[in-house]
C-alpha cells in the first residue's frame, strides 16, 4: 500500500466547504453521545438532525447530506430505523458512515453491523482497533474500550476497505485511515479525548459532514480527524481536566480556520 496522502490543502478546502455549505447530517447514534455529537457538528458549522425512528429515518436519509449510523445503544426500533436510513441513503446516493461500536464483543450488534453492510456499502467505517478487528471476525474489545492498538488493525482495515470499497478509519493515539490502497496516519490529539463521553462517536458524525462536501472519502475522513484532534490539542492547553476540556473542545473546533488546519496538519 502507498503511504502517500492527499495534500493538506485538500483538507483545508474540505473544512472550508463544511463551513460554507453547512451540510445536513442525520445521526442515528447512541443516547449517551447524542448531545455531544450534535454540539460538535454545530461547532464545526454543520447542521445535525437526530432522526432515528423507523417511520422517518428513510425519508430523512434521502434528503440529508450525510448519514451517521452508530451502534452504541441499540434497540429493535433503532435497528429498524438504521435499515430504513441505509436503504434510502443508498437509493438517493447519500454517503453514510458506519460506527460499529463494540463489534466483536457482543454478538447481536456484530450481526447488525454485517446486516447493514449487506444492505449497502458505506462511504466510511470508523472504529477503534478492537471494533475493526471484531467487524473482520475477531474477538473485539472490552465493550467500547479497545484492547488493541491501531497498528494491530492496520492490515485488517485495509482488507475491509478493499472488500467493501470504502475507507476504514481506525482511531487511537495515532489514527490510521485507509482506502485499501493509500494509508494516512494522524498523530494529533490528546489523552483527554478518551475521558469525555462521545468524542469518538462525534468523530463519525464529523466524517459524515466532511463526506457530504467531497467525493473523496479519504480526504473527508482525514479532514474530520485532523479537525477534531487539532481542536483537542488546543483545548487541552487551556483546560484543567476533562470537564473544562469538553467545553473548550467546542470552542476550539468552532475557531479552527481552514488555513490553520492545513498549516498545522502533520500526516505520517
N, C-alpha and C positions, 0 to 999 in steps of 0.2 A: 504493500500500500504506500501511496505517496503521503508524505507529511507536509506537502505544500498546501498552505491555507489561503483562502481569499485575502486580498489586501485589506488592511484595517480601514481604508477609505470606504470600502463596501459596507462595513459595519456602521461607520458613521452615517452613511447615506441611508441605510435601513432605519437607524434610530431617528434620523430626521423625518423620515416618512411616517413613522409611528406618531411623532408629534404633530405632523401636518394633517394626517388623514384620520386620526383618532379612530382606529378600527374597532368595530363592534365584536367583542369576544364573548361567546357563550361558554359559561363554565358549569359543567356538570361535575361538581367537586365535592369533597367531604365537608361535613358540618364543622369540623374543627378549623379548617383552613379557609372557609368561605369569606369571612370578613377581611382577613389579611390579604387574600387573593384579590378581592375587589379593590381594596385600598391601594395595593401596589400597581394594579392596572391603571387606576385613576392617576396615581403619581407619575406613571410613565406617559400619560396622555391618551391612553386607550379608554374604551367605554365597556365596562363589564356588565354582563347580564347573567344572573344566576337562574336560568330557566332549565329545570331538570326533570319536570314531571312528564310522564309519557303522553299526556294529552297535547302538550305544546312543544316539546323538545324538538320534534322533527320539523315542524313549521318554522321554528326559530333558527335551526341549523341551516335551513335553506337560504336565509337572508343575512346570516352573520358573516363577518369577515373571516373568523376563525373559531374553532371549537376545541375546548379542553375536555377530555374525558379522564377523570381522576378516580381511581377505585378505592379511595381511602375508607369511606364508611358506606358500605353497600347495603341495599335492601332490594327486595324483589321489585318495588316500584322504581327505584333509581336505575336498576339494571335495564328495565323496560324502556325507561327514558333514554338511556345510553344507546340502546339498539336503535331506537327511533331516530336519534340525532345522527348516528353514524350512517345509517341508510340514507337519510335525507342529505347529509353533507356530501356523501359520495355522488348522489344523483345531481346535486347542484354544483359540484366542483368546489365545495368549501373545504379548505385544508383543516384537518383535525389532528390533535396531539393526544397520544395515549400515555398516561402516567400509571403504570401497573403497580400500585402501592402494595407492598408485601407479597408480590408474586413469588411463588415457590414456597412460601412459608405456610400458606393456607390454601387448601385445595379448591374451594369454590371460587374464590377470586381469581385464582390462576386459570381456571376453566373459563371464567367470564372474559378474561383478557384474551385468551385464544379464540373464543367465540367472536369477539369484536373484531379481531384481526382477520377472521374468516369472512366477515361481512364486507369489509372494505380496507384498503391499505391506508394507514395514516401517513401524514407528511413527516411526523416525528414521533419517536418513542423516547421518553425521558424517565430515568430512574436512577437509583443508586446501584452500586455494583451487584449487590445481592439480588436486587429485583431483576436486573437484566439477566443475570445468571439463572435466576428462577424461571423467568419467562422462557429461557432457552432450554429448560428441562432440569436445572439444578435444584438444590435444596432450598434456596432462598436464604434470607437472613433472620434476624430476631425481630419479628414484626416489621415496623417501619425502619428499624436500625440495620444498617449494612454491617455484615461481618467480613466483608472483603473490600479491598481497595479497588479503585478504578482500573489499575493496571491489570488486575486479575481477570477483569471482564472485557478487556480490550479486544481480544480475538473473537470472543463470542458476540460482542457488539457489532463487529464488522460482518460476521456471518449473518446476524439478524438483519442488519441493514441491507445486505445483498439479497437475502431471501425475500424480504418484504418490499424492496425498492424504496427505502425511506432513509432518513437519518436517525441514528441512535445516539443519544446523549447520556453519558454516564457521569453522574455527579460525584464529587469527592473533593479532597484537598487540591487535586489537580483534575479538572473536568476533562473527560475525553469525549470528543464528538466525531462521528464518522458517518460517511455515506457508503462505506464498504470499499471505497477507493481512496478517498482523501481522509486524513486524520488531522484534527485540530486539538491542541491541548491548551487549556486556560488555567493558569496558576494563580489567578487573583482570588480574593475573598478573605474571610476572617472566621475563626472558630465559633464566634457568637452566632453565626448563621444557623448552626445546629442547635442553639439554645433557645431559639424563638420558634414557636409553633407555626408551621405552614410555609416557611420560606421556600423549601424545595417544591412544594405544591404550587406556590405562586410562580415559580420559575417556569413551570409547564404552561401556565396561562400567558406569561410574558413571551414565551416562544410562539404561542398561537397568535399573539398580537403582531409579532415581527413577521411571522409567515404570511399574515394577511396582506402585507405590503411588499412582499418579494416572492418570486417563484423559486428562489434558491434556498432550499431547506437548511443547508449547512450554514449559509450566511445568517439565516433567521435564528437558528439555534445558538450560533456563536455570538451574535449581537445581543440576544437576551441574556446569555450567560455573562458576557462582559459587562453589560449594564448593571445587572444585579450585584455582581461581585465587586466591581469598582465602587458602586454605591456603598456596599458593605464596608469596604476599606475606609472610605471617608467617614461613614457613620461611627465606626469603631474609634476613630481618632478623637471624637468629641463626645464619647459616651462613657459612663461609669460602669456599665454592666448590661445584661441582656434587655432589661426593661427600657432603659433610655435608648439603647441601640435600636430597638424595634421602631421607635418613633423617629429617630434620626435617619433610619434607612429610607423611610418615605420621603423625608426632606432631601436627602442626597440624590435619590432617584429622580425626583422632580427637578432638581437643579442641574442634573447631568446634561451637558450640551453635546450635540453630535461631534463637534470638533474635539472636545475634551475626551470623549470616548475613543475616538480614533487615535488621538495623540498618546493616551495613557495605555492603550491596549498592548499587552505583551503576550504573543502567542508562541507556542512551542511546537 
